[in-house]
Amino acid sequence: MTDDLDRALRATLTTAARQAPEVRTGLIKRVEKARRRRRRVRTSAAVVAVAVAVGGTGAVGGLLRSDQDRPPVAAKAGGLKPVSRAQLGTPVKLRERWPDAVRSLPSRLPNGRVLEPFALLDGGTLVGATTSSLQKPDKVWAYDLGAHKARVITDIVVPGGSKIFASDFAIGQGQVVWWLSYRVNGRDTVEIWGAPLAGGAPHKIIGMRGDSITTLLIDGDTIVWGMNDGIHKVPLAGGASTVVPGSDGYEIVSWPWIGSPVYDGKKWPDVVYRSLWNVRTGERRKAVLAPLKEPWSCAVTWCVGSNPWNRTIVMQRRSGKDGRTLPSDIPGSPMMGVIYDRFVPYFPDGARTRTHVLYDLRSGKLIDTGIPRFNEVLGRGKDEPSPQRFIQNDAGTALIDFSKIP
């Protein structure tokens, strides 16, 4: 998402050198500028969740052209039903209807340091990182909100020649892991590090050639991540890594679902994640969507796009059913992708919208989170199966738990 929406997302994540934030400051103004210049925005969400290219030949190309990945010959997308602003009605107030789904959190530790949270554990323990300087995490903390006490889980190692500092913190099996990258003697290296949540010294789990990771998560006793050459796995305890066969050109959409084609840094495909593959069950799905001049961006169930000339955003199930269009003065809003495979950021008052509002694809209603916004946008998470989204801005820190919205 700069003038070219996707490049700003990549820049935000690359330069952030920490866990990629869910909220992108200044995004709306950049999208408005891009629309005024009538530049086409070929995008979905880069690296928040859309980042590498699919090969049209070889094993991956064969997979994409296989019969099991091809929709039935008779498959055809349905129409797109216009939904007016009046039909959307008054937004449901999240704090009133489902108060457990949103909460305010302290922005600072008891010692006064700003905490950038990435998980709220059962029992009310907030886990996050502090930074020693802009975008350079130095410690991982556990903050007991009930007891108002914080402890250091681990220190974060910063190698010489660092390019991307500790990013994409993930929690599972009593461990916290993250990745970083650095360059020494012209060679780029990516490393995954970890530490026990109970506390202890950090340790390197694995290192490899490369300069970035698109998504990092823990699945049982295995660490899973995406890179330009496919989806990788390594035991949480360490050891040799493996690549999911045939995953070159795919990216993690919502584990264990991976998708293709993806953005290659130069050109956007007509449908990002048109093809889905569940690497656990082997199931494959392919999107059958109404034609658009601008790209579609798909999740597991829903896809979203835009028609900036008609000032509408477009939504349709991957199956081609339940297509609809909504009026929007912010044509870039679909580029955030579908959140939790159900919600799309919406701006009833355009760039002047003062709180984070979501369109619920399941109910067809608007939901006002009540969380103030300062020109940032709530976007799709990189660890999309996680229902938690943290928003940090001048109003403080807030958490939305989408699993609490029935």
C-alpha positions as CSV (number, residue, x, y, z in Angstrom):
1,M,0.0,0.0,0.0
2,T,3.0,4.2,-0.9
3,D,1.5,5.5,-4.1
4,D,1.6,1.8,-5.1
5,L,-0.2,0.3,-2.2
6,D,1.6,-3.0,-2.1
7,R,5.1,-1.5,-2.0
8,A,4.2,0.5,1.1
9,L,3.1,-2.7,2.9
10,R,6.3,-4.4,1.9
11,A,8.3,-1.3,3.0
12,T,6.4,-1.2,6.3
13,L,7.2,-4.8,7.1
14,T,10.8,-4.8,5.8
15,T,11.8,-1.6,7.6
16,A,9.8,-2.3,10.7
17,A,12.4,-4.8,11.9
18,R,10.0,-6.2,14.4
19,Q,6.7,-7.9,14.5
20,A,4.7,-6.6,11.6
21,P,2.0,-4.3,12.9
22,E,-1.6,-4.9,12.1
23,V,-2.3,-1.3,11.7
24,R,-0.6,0.7,8.9
25,T,-0.3,4.4,9.7
26,G,-1.0,6.9,6.8
27,L,-2.4,4.2,4.5
28,I,-5.6,6.0,3.6
29,K,-3.9,9.3,2.5
30,R,-1.6,7.3,0.3
31,V,-4.5,5.4,-1.3
32,E,-6.4,8.7,-1.8
33,K,-3.3,10.2,-3.6
34,A,-3.0,7.1,-5.8
35,R,-6.7,7.4,-6.8
36,R,-6.4,11.1,-7.6
37,R,-3.6,10.3,-10.0
38,R,-5.7,7.5,-11.5
39,R,-3.0,5.0,-11.1
40,R,-4.1,1.4,-11.1
41,V,-3.6,-0.3,-7.8
42,R,-2.6,-3.9,-8.6
43,T,-2.8,-5.3,-5.1
44,S,-4.1,-7.2,-2.2
45,A,-2.1,-7.2,1.0
46,A,1.6,-7.7,0.4
47,V,3.5,-9.6,3.0
48,V,0.5,-8.9,5.8
49,A,-0.1,-11.6,3.6
50,V,0.7,-11.5,0.0
51,A,4.3,-11.7,-1.3
52,V,5.9,-14.1,-3.8
53,A,5.3,-15.2,-7.4
54,V,4.0,-18.5,-8.8
55,G,5.9,-20.2,-11.5
56,G,3.9,-21.0,-14.7
57,T,6.0,-24.0,-15.6
58,G,7.5,-27.0,-13.9
59,A,6.0,-28.8,-10.9
60,V,3.9,-25.8,-9.6
61,G,2.6,-25.0,-13.0
62,G,1.6,-28.6,-13.5
63,L,-0.2,-28.5,-10.1
64,L,-2.1,-25.4,-11.0
65,R,-3.2,-26.9,-14.3
66,S,-4.1,-30.3,-12.8
67,D,-7.7,-31.6,-13.1
68,Q,-8.2,-31.6,-9.3
69,D,-7.3,-27.9,-9.1
70,R,-9.5,-27.0,-12.0
71,P,-13.2,-26.1,-11.3
72,P,-15.9,-28.1,-13.0
73,V,-16.5,-27.0,-16.6
74,A,-20.0,-25.8,-15.6
75,A,-18.7,-23.7,-12.8
76,K,-19.6,-20.0,-13.3
77,A,-19.5,-17.0,-11.0
78,G,-22.8,-15.5,-10.0
79,G,-23.7,-11.8,-10.3
80,L,-22.8,-9.0,-8.0
81,K,-25.7,-7.5,-6.0
82,P,-25.4,-3.8,-5.2
83,V,-25.9,-3.0,-1.5
84,S,-26.6,0.7,-0.8
85,R,-25.4,2.7,2.2
86,A,-29.0,2.9,3.5
87,Q,-29.3,-0.9,3.3
88,L,-26.2,-1.3,5.5
89,G,-28.0,0.5,8.3
90,T,-26.5,1.8,11.5
91,P,-23.3,0.0,12.6
92,V,-23.6,-2.4,15.5
93,K,-21.5,-1.2,18.4
94,L,-19.0,-3.9,19.2
95,R,-18.5,-2.9,22.8
96,E,-22.2,-3.0,23.6
97,R,-23.2,-6.1,21.7
98,W,-20.1,-8.3,22.3
99,P,-18.1,-6.6,25.1
100,D,-15.7,-9.7,25.4
101,A,-14.6,-9.1,21.8
102,V,-12.8,-5.8,22.5
103,R,-10.7,-4.5,25.4
104,S,-8.4,-1.7,26.2
105,L,-4.9,-2.6,27.3
106,P,-2.0,-0.7,28.9
107,S,0.4,0.7,26.4
108,R,3.3,0.7,28.8
109,L,4.9,-1.7,31.2
110,P,5.1,-0.8,34.9
111,N,8.6,0.5,34.3
112,G,7.3,3.0,31.7
113,R,8.6,1.3,28.6
114,V,6.2,1.0,25.6
115,L,5.1,-2.6,25.0
116,E,4.2,-3.8,21.5
117,P,2.0,-6.8,22.2
118,F,1.6,-9.8,20.0
119,A,-0.5,-12.2,22.2
120,L,-2.8,-12.1,25.1
121,L,-2.6,-15.5,26.9
122,D,-5.3,-17.2,28.9
123,G,-5.1,-15.9,32.5
124,G,-4.5,-12.3,31.4
125,T,-0.8,-12.3,30.6
126,L,0.1,-9.9,27.8
127,V,3.2,-10.9,25.8
128,G,5.0,-8.4,23.7
129,A,8.3,-6.8,22.9
130,T,10.1,-3.5,23.8
131,T,12.5,-1.7,21.5
132,S,15.8,-0.1,22.4
133,S,15.5,2.2,19.4
134,L,13.1,2.7,16.5
135,Q,12.1,-0.7,15.1
136,K,14.7,-2.6,17.0
137,P,13.2,-5.0,19.6
138,D,15.5,-5.8,22.5
139,K,13.4,-7.8,25.0
140,V,10.3,-10.1,25.1
141,W,8.1,-9.5,28.1
142,A,5.3,-11.2,30.0
143,Y,3.0,-8.7,31.6
144,D,0.5,-10.1,34.2
145,L,-2.4,-7.6,33.9
146,G,-4.1,-8.7,37.1
147,A,-1.0,-8.4,39.3
148,H,0.4,-5.4,37.4
149,K,3.8,-7.1,37.2
150,A,6.1,-7.6,34.3
151,R,9.0,-10.0,33.8
152,V,11.6,-10.4,31.0
153,I,11.1,-13.6,29.0
154,T,14.3,-13.2,27.1
155,D,16.7,-10.8,25.5
156,I,16.8,-10.5,21.7
157,V,20.1,-11.0,19.9
158,V,20.9,-8.4,17.2
159,P,23.5,-9.7,14.8
160,G,26.0,-7.5,13.1
161,G,24.9,-6.4,9.6
162,S,21.3,-6.7,10.6
163,K,18.8,-5.9,7.8
164,I,15.5,-6.9,9.5
165,F,15.3,-7.1,13.2
166,A,13.2,-9.6,15.2
167,S,9.9,-9.9,13.5
168,D,6.7,-12.0,13.4
169,F,6.8,-13.3,17.0
170,A,4.8,-16.5,17.3
171,I,3.8,-18.5,20.4
172,G,3.1,-22.2,20.9
173,Q,4.0,-25.2,23.0
174,G,5.4,-23.0,25.7
175,Q,7.8,-21.3,23.3
176,V,8.1,-18.0,21.6
177,V,9.9,-17.8,18.2
178,W,10.8,-15.0,15.8
179,W,13.0,-14.4,12.8
180,L,15.6,-11.9,11.7
181,S,18.0,-11.3,8.8
182,Y,21.4,-9.8,8.3
183,R,24.1,-9.4,5.6
184,V,27.7,-10.3,6.1
185,N,30.3,-10.3,3.3
186,G,27.6,-9.8,0.7
187,R,25.6,-12.9,1.9
188,D,22.1,-12.6,3.2
189,T,21.1,-14.9,6.0
190,V,17.7,-15.5,7.7
191,E,17.7,-17.0,11.2
192,I,14.8,-18.3,13.4
193,W,15.3,-17.8,17.1
194,G,13.3,-19.0,20.1
195,A,13.0,-19.0,23.9
196,P,10.8,-20.6,26.6
197,L,7.8,-18.5,27.7
198,A,8.8,-19.4,31.2
199,G,12.0,-17.4,30.7
200,G,15.5,-18.2,29.5
201,A,18.3,-17.4,27.2
202,P,17.4,-17.1,23.4
203,H,18.7,-19.8,21.1
204,K,19.1,-20.0,17.4
205,I,16.9,-22.7,15.9
206,I,17.9,-22.6,12.3
207,G,19.7,-20.4,9.7
208,M,19.4,-20.3,5.9
209,R,20.2,-18.3,2.9
210,G,17.7,-15.5,2.2
211,D,16.7,-12.0,3.3
212,S,13.1,-12.4,4.6
213,I,10.3,-14.7,5.7
214,T,6.7,-14.0,4.7
215,T,4.9,-15.8,7.5
216,L,6.1,-17.6,10.6
217,L,4.0,-19.8,12.9
218,I,4.1,-22.7,15.3
219,D,2.0,-25.8,14.4
220,G,2.2,-28.3,17.2
221,D,5.8,-29.2,17.7
222,T,6.8,-27.8,14.3
223,I,7.8,-24.3,13.1
224,V,6.3,-23.4,9.7
225,W,7.3,-20.5,7.5
226,G,7.1,-19.2,4.0
227,M,9.9,-18.0,1.7
228,N,10.4,-17.4,-2.0
229,D,11.1,-21.0,-2.7
230,G,8.1,-22.5,-0.8
231,I,6.8,-23.5,2.6
232,H,9.4,-24.7,5.1
233,K,9.2,-26.7,8.3
234,V,11.6,-27.5,11.1
235,P,11.1,-29.2,14.5
236,L,10.5,-26.7,17.3
237,A,13.4,-28.3,19.1
238,G,15.6,-27.7,16.2
239,G,17.1,-29.9,13.5
240,A,17.1,-30.1,9.7
241,S,14.4,-28.2,7.8
242,T,12.2,-29.6,4.9
243,V,10.3,-27.9,2.2
244,V,6.7,-28.9,1.4
245,P,7.0,-30.6,-2.0
246,G,5.4,-28.6,-4.8
247,S,5.0,-25.5,-2.6
248,D,7.3,-23.3,-4.7
249,G,5.2,-20.2,-5.6
250,Y,2.8,-20.6,-2.8
251,E,2.3,-18.6,0.4
252,I,0.6,-19.3,3.7
253,V,-3.0,-18.0,3.6
254,S,-4.4,-19.5,6.8
255,W,-2.5,-22.6,7.9
256,P,-2.7,-25.3,6.7
257,W,-4.1,-23.6,3.6
258,I,-1.5,-22.2,1.2
259,G,-2.3,-20.2,-1.9
260,S,-1.1,-19.2,-5.3
261,P,-0.5,-17.2,-7.4
262,V,1.1,-14.4,-5.3
263,Y,2.7,-11.1,-5.9
264,D,6.2,-11.3,-7.3
265,G,7.3,-7.7,-6.5
266,K,6.5,-6.5,-10.1
267,K,3.1,-7.6,-11.3
268,W,-0.2,-8.5,-9.5
269,P,-2.1,-11.6,-10.7
270,D,-5.8,-11.2,-11.6
271,V,-6.7,-13.2,-8.5
272,V,-4.3,-13.4,-5.6
273,Y,-4.6,-16.9,-4.1
274,R,-6.9,-18.1,-6.8
275,S,-5.7,-21.7,-6.0
276,L,-5.8,-23.0,-2.5
277,W,-4.1,-26.2,-1.2
278,N,-4.6,-27.7,2.2
279,V,-1.3,-29.3,2.8
280,R,-2.6,-31.4,5.7
281,T,-5.6,-33.0,3.9
282,G,-4.6,-32.5,0.2
283,E,-7.8,-30.7,-0.6
284,R,-7.6,-28.1,-3.4
285,R,-10.0,-25.2,-4.2
286,K,-10.0,-22.7,-7.0
287,A,-11.8,-19.3,-7.0
288,V,-14.5,-18.8,-9.7
289,L,-15.2,-15.0,-9.6
290,A,-17.0,-12.3,-11.5
291,P,-14.6,-10.4,-13.8
292,L,-13.0,-7.3,-12.5
293,K,-10.6,-4.8,-14.0
294,E,-8.7,-4.7,-10.7
295,P,-7.2,-7.7,-8.9
296,W,-9.1,-9.9,-6.5
297,S,-7.6,-10.8,-3.2
298,C,-8.8,-14.1,-1.7
299,A,-8.9,-15.7,1.7
300,V,-10.1,-19.3,2.3
301,T,-13.8,-18.6,1.8
302,W,-14.1,-15.0,0.6
303,C,-12.5,-12.8,-2.0
304,V,-12.5,-9.0,-2.1
305,G,-11.7,-6.5,-4.8
306,S,-12.6,-2.9,-5.9
307,N,-13.9,-0.9,-8.8
308,P,-12.3,2.6,-8.2
309,W,-14.1,4.1,-11.2
310,N,-17.5,3.2,-9.7
311,R,-16.3,3.8,-6.2
312,T,-17.3,0.4,-4.9
313,I,-15.7,-2.5,-3.2
314,V,-16.6,-6.0,-4.3
315,M,-17.0,-9.2,-2.3
316,Q,-17.7,-12.7,-3.4
317,R,-17.4,-16.2,-2.1
318,R,-14.5,-18.2,-3.7
319,S,-17.3,-20.5,-5.1
320,G,-18.7,-17.5,-7.1
321,K,-21.8,-17.2,-4.9
322,D,-23.1,-14.3,-2.7
323,G,-21.4,-11.6,-4.8
324,R,-22.1,-8.0,-3.7
325,T,-20.8,-4.5,-4.1
326,L,-20.7,-1.7,-1.4
327,P,-20.2,2.0,-2.0
328,S,-16.8,3.2,-0.9
329,D,-14.8,6.4,-1.3
330,I,-11.7,4.5,-0.3
331,P,-11.0,2.1,-3.2
332,G,-7.9,0.8,-1.5
333,S,-9.8,-0.7,1.4
334,P,-10.1,-4.2,-0.1
335,M,-6.3,-4.2,-0.3
336,M,-6.3,-5.0,3.4
337,G,-7.7,-8.4,2.5
338,V,-10.3,-10.3,4.4
339,I,-9.7,-10.4,8.1
340,Y,-10.4,-13.7,9.9
341,D,-12.0,-14.9,6.6
342,R,-15.1,-12.9,7.6
343,F,-14.5,-9.1,8.0
344,V,-13.5,-6.3,5.6
345,P,-12.4,-2.8,6.8
346,Y,-15.1,-0.3,5.8
347,F,-15.1,3.5,5.9
348,P,-18.7,4.9,6.1
349,D,-17.4,8.5,6.1
350,G,-14.4,7.9,3.8
351,A,-11.1,9.1,5.1
352,R,-12.9,11.0,7.8
353,T,-14.1,7.8,9.5
354,R,-13.0,8.2,13.1
355,T,-13.3,4.7,14.4
356,H,-12.4,1.3,13.0
357,V,-15.5,-0.1,11.3
358,L,-15.8,-3.5,9.8
359,Y,-18.2,-5.1,7.3
360,D,-19.3,-8.5,8.4
361,L,-19.5,-10.8,5.4
362,R,-21.5,-13.4,7.4
363,S,-24.3,-11.1,8.6
364,G,-24.1,-8.3,6.0
365,K,-23.9,-5.7,8.8
366,L,-21.5,-3.0,9.8
367,I,-19.7,-3.3,13.1
368,D,-18.3,-0.2,14.8
369,T,-15.4,-1.4,17.1
370,G,-15.4,1.9,18.9
371,I,-11.6,2.0,18.7
372,P,-10.4,5.4,17.5
373,R,-8.4,5.5,14.3
374,F,-5.8,8.1,13.4
375,N,-5.5,7.5,9.6
376,E,-4.4,3.9,10.0
377,V,-6.2,0.8,8.7
378,L,-6.9,-2.5,10.4
379,G,-5.6,-5.2,8.0
380,R,-5.4,-8.9,7.5
381,G,-3.0,-10.6,9.9
382,K,0.1,-12.6,8.9
383,D,-0.8,-15.4,11.3
384,E,-4.4,-15.4,10.0
385,P,-5.7,-18.3,12.1
386,S,-5.1,-16.2,15.1
387,P,-8.3,-14.2,16.1
388,Q,-6.4,-11.5,18.0
389,R,-5.6,-8.1,16.4
390,F,-3.8,-5.4,18.3
391,I,-4.3,-1.7,17.4
392,Q,-1.8,0.8,18.8
393,N,-2.2,4.6,18.1
394,D,-2.4,7.9,19.9
395,A,-5.5,6.6,21.8
396,G,-3.6,3.8,23.3
397,T,-3.6,0.0,22.8
398,A,-6.7,-2.0,22.1
399,L,-7.4,-5.7,21.3
400,I,-10.1,-7.2,19.1
401,D,-10.7,-10.9,19.5
402,F,-12.7,-11.9,16.4
403,S,-13.5,-15.4,17.9
404,K,-15.7,-13.6,20.4
405,I,-18.1,-12.3,17.7
406,P,-20.7,-15.0,17.0
